[in-house]
């Protein structure tokens, strides 16, 4: 799932959401959401134009569950 320079992250939620981006070294590069959200389906765009090409990890925490997806930024 390579992208350049934006990607869309879709999720459904009812409660606390944390959406963070990490680089290949495990360093947190950006927090997109850190908040309680009403029930619903959401789309969040990540604009990575200021970051270098490479592998990134999208970490989505919904309450007590955490999901991680890797994505490749190609410039």
C-alpha positions in Angstrom: 0.0 0.0 0.0 2.5 2.7 -1.1 1.4 6.3 -1.0 2.6 9.7 -2.0 2.3 12.1 -0.1 -1.1 11.5 1.5 -3.0 8.4 2.7 -6.5 8.0 4.2 -7.1 6.0 7.4 -10.6 4.7 8.0 -12.0 3.4 11.2 -15.2 3.0 13.3 -15.4 4.0 16.9 -17.4 4.8 20.0 -15.1 6.2 22.6 -11.4 7.0 23.1 -9.2 7.1 20.0 -5.4 7.4 19.6 -4.0 7.5 16.1 -0.3 7.8 15.8 2.4 7.4 13.2 5.8 5.8 13.9 8.9 5.6 11.7 10.9 2.4 11.2 13.0 3.0 14.3 9.9 3.1 16.5 10.1 6.9 17.0 6.7 8.7 17.2 6.6 11.1 14.3 3.0 12.4 14.5 -0.1 12.1 16.6 -3.2 12.6 14.4 -5.9 12.0 17.1 -5.8 11.7 20.8 -9.4 12.2 21.9 -12.8 10.8 22.8 -15.0 10.6 19.8 -18.8 9.9 19.3 -19.9 6.7 17.7 -19.4 6.7 13.9 -17.3 6.0 10.9 -14.3 8.3 10.3 -11.7 9.0 7.7 -8.5 10.8 8.6 -5.9 12.0 6.1 -2.3 11.8 6.9 -0.2 14.3 4.9 3.3 13.0 4.9 4.8 15.5 2.5 7.3 16.7 5.2 8.6 13.2 5.9 11.3 11.1 4.1 10.5 8.1 2.0 10.4 4.9 3.9 8.3 2.5 6.0 5.9 3.9 8.6 3.6 2.3 11.1 0.1 3.5 11.7 -1.1 2.7 15.2 -4.8 3.0 16.0 -5.9 2.4 19.6 -9.7 2.1 20.2 -10.3 1.7 23.9 -8.5 -1.4 25.0 -7.6 -2.6 21.5 -4.7 -1.6 19.4 -4.2 -2.1 15.7 -1.0 -1.5 13.7 -0.6 -1.3 9.9 2.6 -0.7 8.0 2.6 1.7 5.1 5.2 2.8 2.6 5.8 6.4 1.7 7.4 6.8 -1.8 8.5 10.2 -3.0 
